[in-house]
Amino acid sequence: MAEDMGTWPPEQATVLLEVLSEAGLKPEAKRTREGVTVTVPDEQSDDAHRQLVANMDRIASAARQPKGQGNRARRPREVKGADNPQPKDPQQMASERLQRIARPLGLILIALLLFATVGRINAVAAFVALGVLIYVIGKRAQQQGGGQGGSGPGPLR
């Protein structure tokens, strides 16, 4: 019969198995949906519990380590046939985002100015002009591939 040492998160179970193995015990592990279940033979259960208590800090610290910070350093895999660009500078990424939203933001400001100006003269004409402007902006975005669709109907024609 085997003594159950409990179900542990994978990071902690790895350290627990190392601790028990270093103490000369023969632990067994089984992955479940809840985590990793660790067991030891009944005759080794007292020693296993002593090792668990003695190394609790080491086991607990394994849970606090961020993922990917374990013993092995992982490198990102290169995908065959894909362009693997160098990581971009955060400031460069921010400027690209600003450039992407600059034109729509400018058009919205122009639309608001047009609405304010024409709205004083005729409110209906202002709403029609605003609707036409929104339609033109949307149509241009679709033609340039900037549409964020995917769940709606196909392109307007």
Secondary structure in CASP SS format (residue, H / E / C, confidence):
PFRMAT SS
TARGET T0000
AUTHOR 0000-0000-0000
METHOD secondary structure of the structure
MODEL  1
M C 1.00
A E 1.00
E E 1.00
D E 1.00
M E 1.00
G E 1.00
T E 1.00
W E 1.00
P C 1.00
P H 1.00
E H 1.00
Q H 1.00
A H 1.00
T H 1.00
V H 1.00
L H 1.00
L H 1.00
E H 1.00
V H 1.00
L H 1.00
S H 1.00
E H 1.00
A C 1.00
G C 1.00
L C 1.00
K C 1.00
P C 1.00
E E 1.00
A E 1.00
K E 1.00
R E 1.00
T C 1.00
R C 1.00
E C 1.00
G C 1.00
V E 1.00
T E 1.00
V E 1.00
T E 1.00
V E 1.00
P E 1.00
D H 1.00
E H 1.00
Q H 1.00
S H 1.00
D H 1.00
D H 1.00
A H 1.00
H H 1.00
R H 1.00
Q H 1.00
L H 1.00
V H 1.00
A H 1.00
N C 1.00
M H 1.00
D H 1.00
R H 1.00
I H 1.00
A H 1.00
S H 1.00
A H 1.00
A H 1.00
R H 1.00
Q C 1.00
P C 1.00
K C 1.00
G C 1.00
Q C 1.00
G C 1.00
N C 1.00
R C 1.00
A C 1.00
R C 1.00
R C 1.00
P C 1.00
R C 1.00
E C 1.00
V C 1.00
K C 1.00
G C 1.00
A C 1.00
D C 1.00
N C 1.00
P C 1.00
Q C 1.00
P C 1.00
K C 1.00
D C 1.00
P H 1.00
Q H 1.00
Q H 1.00
M H 1.00
A H 1.00
S H 1.00
E H 1.00
R H 1.00
L H 1.00
Q H 1.00
R H 1.00
I H 1.00
A H 1.00
R H 1.00
P H 1.00
L H 1.00
G H 1.00
L H 1.00
I H 1.00
L H 1.00
I H 1.00
A H 1.00
L H 1.00
L H 1.00
L H 1.00
F H 1.00
A H 1.00
T H 1.00
V H 1.00
G H 1.00
R H 1.00
I H 1.00
N C 1.00
A H 1.00
V H 1.00
A H 1.00
A H 1.00
F H 1.00
V H 1.00
A H 1.00
L H 1.00
G H 1.00
V H 1.00
L H 1.00
I H 1.00
Y H 1.00
V H 1.00
I H 1.00
G H 1.00
K H 1.00
R H 1.00
A H 1.00
Q H 1.00
Q H 1.00
Q C 1.00
G C 1.00
G C 1.00
G C 1.00
Q C 1.00
G C 1.00
G C 1.00
S C 1.00
G C 1.00
P C 1.00
G C 1.00
P C 1.00
L C 1.00
R C 1.00
END
